[in-house]
Amino acid sequence: MSKLIRLVSILLTIALGISACNLPSNDTSTPTQGSDAVLTAAAQTVEANLTQAAILNPPTVPVIPTSTTAPPTVTLAVSTNTQPGATATQDCDDADFVTDVTIPDGTTLSPNESFTKTWRLKNVGTCSWTTSYAVVFSNGDSMSGPATQALTGNINPGQTLDISVNLKAPSTAGNYKGYWKLRNAAGVLFATFYVDIKVSGPDPFAVSGVTTTVNPANYSGPCTDAGGYKIVFQFSADITTNAAGTVTYKWERSDNANAPEQSLTFASAGTKTVTTSWSRWFNPGDNATGWQRIYINEPNHQAFSEANFSVACDP
């Protein structure tokens, strides 16, 4: 670099010397062509030397050192803590439904009827069920059952267990279904089983039966009273209904005599007794038969069986 500076200084000195010889003077004549050529050549020489020097000696550019060391690794902290019992271990807690011990699916029960439902389950997992396990109501119709009920003993893998809960049929007719599950000691639910029942509706009000008797049912003997022999037959009918309501009825008898319609009110299902009598006159040697029965107009529109009598008078 110092050599280049000295060379440039020498060339500049020569150029100045030449130009001094051509400084303006009182002579107003035009410079000669030769002097201009000398100046141009000198300038070109200086420019060429400067360019060559720049090419041969390029400026030094500072180099930023690179590091071969790998950038630091950022490690994210991941928590491995989970809620206890957040998920059930399939191999640990698992059950198979075996059978309905009581109340098979579709059983018909009366409104508000109490019953005990029993399921048989098998432990097909690898963990034992302990008294820390429980049967719990899941969803559907609870039928007044407990929300939770602890198991009463330990059930090892491969063993079966009968689970019973006390329930009550709803008061309204219809189909009902309630789902239950097992819960382990960590609170995890597994296995699903259910109870499926039908509640019957109340039967329409009706007379379910009538039992009629007569006394005497059979008479055999003298019929010798003056003016004829009078026998009074006493009839009694037990009318039974299936619910509360009012019954309208009338007596019918074998001689087609008309009887007035009467009514009988029941406060609840049950039996009530009604009576009537029929007087008949007989003479010696008469033989006769007859009957009376109850005809239910409301609600059945039905005639029930008659009570028969027979008479055989001595000659």
TIPANU-102108 format. One line per 4 residues: their letters; for each residue x, y, z of C-alpha. Coordinates in nm, 2 decimals, decimal comma. Layout:
// TIPANU-102108
a = X:Y:Z; ...
This chain:
// TIPANU-102108
mskl = 0,00:0,00:0,00; 0,29:0,24:0,08; 0,44:0,17:-0,26; 0,12:0,27:-0,43
irlv = 0,11:0,60:-0,24; 0,46:0,69:-0,34; 0,39:0,61:-0,70; 0,08:0,83:-0,70
sill = 0,28:1,12:-0,54; 0,55:1,10:-0,81; 0,30:1,10:-1,09; 0,11:1,40:-0,94
tial = 0,44:1,59:-0,91; 0,52:1,53:-1,28; 0,18:1,64:-1,38; 0,20:1,96:-1,18
gisa = 0,54:2,04:-1,33; 0,40:2,00:-1,68; 0,10:2,21:-1,60; 0,32:2,48:-1,45
cnlp = 0,49:2,52:-1,79; 0,15:2,59:-1,94; 0,00:2,83:-1,69; -0,18:3,12:-1,84
sndt = 0,03:3,43:-1,93; -0,02:3,76:-2,11; 0,01:3,56:-2,42; -0,35:3,52:-2,54
stpt = -0,27:3,26:-2,80; -0,45:2,93:-2,80; -0,27:2,64:-2,62; -0,11:2,40:-2,86
qgsd = -0,25:2,06:-2,92; 0,06:1,89:-2,79; 0,02:2,04:-2,43; -0,33:1,92:-2,40
avlt = -0,24:1,57:-2,51; 0,04:1,56:-2,24; -0,21:1,65:-1,97; -0,47:1,40:-2,08
aaaq = -0,21:1,12:-2,10; -0,09:1,20:-1,75; -0,44:1,19:-1,61; -0,51:0,86:-1,78
tvea = -0,19:0,71:-1,65; -0,28:0,81:-1,29; -0,63:0,66:-1,32; -0,50:0,33:-1,47
nltq = -0,25:0,29:-1,20; -0,51:0,36:-0,93; -0,74:0,10:-1,08; -0,47:-0,16:-1,11
aail = -0,37:-0,10:-0,75; -0,72:-0,14:-0,63; -0,75:-0,47:-0,82; -0,42:-0,61:-0,70
nppt = -0,48:-0,49:-0,34; -0,85:-0,51:-0,26; -0,95:-0,37:0,08; -0,96:-0,61:0,36
vpvi = -1,31:-0,68:0,48; -1,34:-0,79:0,84; -1,47:-1,15:0,87; -1,72:-1,23:1,14
ptst = -1,61:-1,55:1,29; -1,87:-1,83:1,27; -1,92:-2,07:1,56; -1,95:-2,45:1,51
tapp = -2,12:-2,48:1,84; -2,49:-2,59:1,81; -2,75:-2,34:1,94; -2,88:-2,41:2,29
tvtl = -3,17:-2,65:2,31; -3,50:-2,52:2,46; -3,68:-2,78:2,67; -4,05:-2,74:2,74
avst = -4,17:-2,87:3,07; -4,46:-3,11:3,02; -4,66:-3,21:3,33; -4,72:-3,58:3,36
ntqp = -4,97:-3,53:3,64; -5,32:-3,64:3,56; -5,64:-3,64:3,76; -5,65:-3,96:3,96
gata = -5,88:-4,21:3,79; -5,94:-3,98:3,50; -5,97:-4,28:3,27; -6,05:-4,64:3,34
tqdc = -5,78:-4,90:3,27; -5,95:-5,14:3,04; -5,75:-5,44:3,15; -5,79:-5,35:3,52
ddad = -6,16:-5,28:3,55; -6,39:-5,47:3,32; -6,71:-5,67:3,35; -6,94:-5,89:3,15
fvtd = -7,31:-5,91:3,20; -7,41:-6,27:3,27; -7,79:-6,27:3,33; -8,09:-6,11:3,49
vtip = -8,14:-6,31:3,81; -8,48:-6,13:3,88; -8,71:-5,91:3,68; -8,63:-6,00:3,32
dgtt = -8,65:-5,73:3,06; -9,01:-5,64:2,98; -9,16:-5,76:3,31; -9,50:-5,60:3,38
lspn = -9,55:-5,45:3,72; -9,84:-5,27:3,89; -9,82:-4,89:3,95; -9,61:-4,82:4,27
esft = -9,51:-5,19:4,30; -9,19:-5,24:4,50; -8,94:-5,49:4,36; -8,58:-5,61:4,38
ktwr = -8,37:-5,61:4,07; -8,07:-5,85:4,06; -7,80:-5,86:3,79; -7,52:-6,12:3,77
lknv = -7,19:-5,98:3,65; -6,85:-6,14:3,59; -6,52:-5,97:3,67; -6,32:-6,01:3,35
gtcs = -6,06:-5,75:3,44; -5,72:-5,79:3,61; -5,81:-5,60:3,93; -6,02:-5,72:4,22
wtts = -6,34:-5,54:4,30; -6,34:-5,44:4,67; -6,59:-5,28:4,91; -6,45:-4,95:4,79
yavv = -6,63:-5,02:4,46; -7,00:-4,94:4,42; -7,29:-4,97:4,19; -7,43:-4,63:4,09
fsng = -7,73:-4,50:3,91; -7,62:-4,36:3,57; -7,92:-4,23:3,37; -8,28:-4,31:3,26
dsms = -8,55:-4,39:3,51; -8,41:-4,43:3,87; -8,74:-4,59:4,00; -8,67:-4,47:4,35
gpat = -8,34:-4,66:4,36; -8,03:-4,55:4,56; -7,78:-4,31:4,39; -7,49:-4,53:4,50
qalt = -7,46:-4,86:4,68; -7,12:-5,01:4,79; -7,03:-5,36:4,71; -7,05:-5,59:5,01
gnin = -6,74:-5,80:4,94; -6,43:-5,86:4,73; -6,47:-6,01:4,38; -6,15:-6,14:4,22
pgqt = -6,09:-6,16:3,85; -6,29:-6,45:3,70; -6,55:-6,45:3,98; -6,92:-6,35:3,94
ldis = -7,13:-6,12:4,16; -7,50:-6,08:4,20; -7,59:-5,71:4,24; -7,93:-5,63:4,39
vnlk = -8,10:-5,29:4,43; -8,44:-5,22:4,57; -8,67:-5,03:4,33; -9,02:-4,91:4,29
apst = -9,23:-4,90:3,98; -9,36:-4,55:3,87; -9,72:-4,46:3,94; -9,80:-4,40:3,57
agny = -9,85:-4,67:3,31; -9,57:-4,70:3,05; -9,23:-4,84:2,97; -8,94:-4,76:3,19
kgyw = -8,57:-4,82:3,17; -8,29:-4,73:3,41; -7,91:-4,76:3,35; -7,65:-4,85:3,62
klrn = -7,27:-4,87:3,63; -6,99:-4,99:3,85; -6,75:-4,73:4,00; -6,40:-4,82:4,11
aagv = -6,21:-4,68:4,42; -6,08:-4,39:4,21; -6,42:-4,28:4,10; -6,40:-4,41:3,75
lfat = -6,72:-4,56:3,60; -6,71:-4,88:3,40; -6,96:-5,15:3,28; -7,33:-5,07:3,20
fyvd = -7,64:-5,27:3,29; -8,00:-5,18:3,31; -8,35:-5,26:3,43; -8,64:-5,26:3,18
ikvs = -9,00:-5,28:3,30; -9,35:-5,21:3,19; -9,60:-5,06:3,43; -9,96:-5,16:3,36
gpdp = -10,23:-4,91:3,35; -10,53:-4,93:3,58; -10,80:-5,16:3,44; -11,12:-5,00:3,33
favs = -11,39:-5,01:3,60; -11,59:-5,33:3,57; -11,78:-5,59:3,76; -11,54:-5,88:3,77
gvtt = -11,78:-6,13:3,91; -12,12:-6,21:4,05; -12,21:-6,51:4,27; -12,58:-6,58:4,32
tvnp = -12,74:-6,83:4,56; -13,10:-6,93:4,64; -13,26:-7,08:4,95; -13,42:-7,33:4,94
anys = -13,25:-7,45:4,63; -13,45:-7,78:4,63; -13,78:-7,86:4,80; -13,94:-8,19:4,81
gpct = -14,24:-8,26:5,04; -14,61:-8,19:5,12; -14,78:-7,89:4,96; -15,12:-7,92:5,15
dagg = -15,19:-7,58:5,31; -15,54:-7,45:5,25; -15,55:-7,24:4,94; -15,22:-7,37:4,82
ykiv = -14,86:-7,41:4,96; -14,64:-7,10:4,95; -14,27:-7,12:4,92; -14,05:-6,81:4,95
fqfs = -13,72:-6,84:4,77; -13,45:-6,60:4,90; -13,19:-6,49:4,65; -12,85:-6,34:4,73
adit = -12,59:-6,20:4,49; -12,23:-6,10:4,57; -12,12:-5,84:4,32; -11,74:-5,78:4,29
tnaa = -11,57:-5,48:4,12; -11,21:-5,42:4,03; -11,21:-5,05:4,13; -11,42:-4,77:4,27
gtvt = -11,73:-4,68:4,07; -12,11:-4,71:4,05; -12,28:-5,03:3,92; -12,63:-5,03:3,78
ykwe = -12,81:-5,37:3,78; -13,14:-5,55:3,79; -13,27:-5,90:3,88; -13,39:-6,12:3,60
rsdn = -13,60:-6,44:3,65; -13,73:-6,73:3,46; -14,09:-6,61:3,43; -13,97:-6,29:3,25
anap = -14,11:-6,07:3,52; -13,97:-5,72:3,50; -13,76:-5,58:3,79; -13,66:-5,22:3,85
eqsl = -13,30:-5,12:3,78; -13,10:-5,04:4,09; -12,75:-4,89:4,16; -12,47:-4,98:4,39
tfas = -12,17:-4,75:4,46; -11,82:-4,89:4,54; -11,56:-4,66:4,71; -11,29:-4,90:4,60
agtk = -11,24:-5,24:4,45; -11,44:-5,50:4,65; -11,76:-5,70:4,70; -12,11:-5,60:4,80
tvtt = -12,42:-5,82:4,85; -12,77:-5,76:4,73; -13,08:-5,97:4,79; -13,43:-6,03:4,67
swsr = -13,71:-6,29:4,71; -13,96:-6,47:4,50; -14,28:-6,62:4,65; -14,45:-6,90:4,46
wfnp = -14,77:-7,11:4,53; -14,78:-7,49:4,49; -15,04:-7,77:4,51; -15,00:-8,14:4,59
gdna = -14,83:-8,31:4,31; -14,68:-8,00:4,16; -14,33:-8,01:4,02; -14,15:-7,68:3,92
tgwq = -13,82:-7,52:3,85; -13,71:-7,16:3,83; -13,41:-6,93:3,85; -13,30:-6,57:3,91
riyi = -12,98:-6,39:3,81; -12,82:-6,05:3,81; -12,79:-5,85:3,49; -12,52:-5,57:3,51
nepn = -12,61:-5,28:3,29; -12,32:-5,05:3,37; -12,04:-5,09:3,32; -12,04:-5,44:3,18
hqaf = -12,37:-5,49:2,99; -12,35:-5,85:3,10; -12,58:-6,12:3,25; -12,42:-6,35:3,51
sean = -12,51:-6,70:3,59; -12,84:-6,77:3,76; -12,93:-6,95:4,08; -13,17:-7,24:4,02
fsva = -13,43:-7,40:4,24; -13,66:-7,70:4,21; -13,99:-7,80:4,38; -14,15:-8,15:4,40
cdp = -14,48:-8,16:4,59; -14,61:-8,48:4,73; -14,93:-8,61:4,56
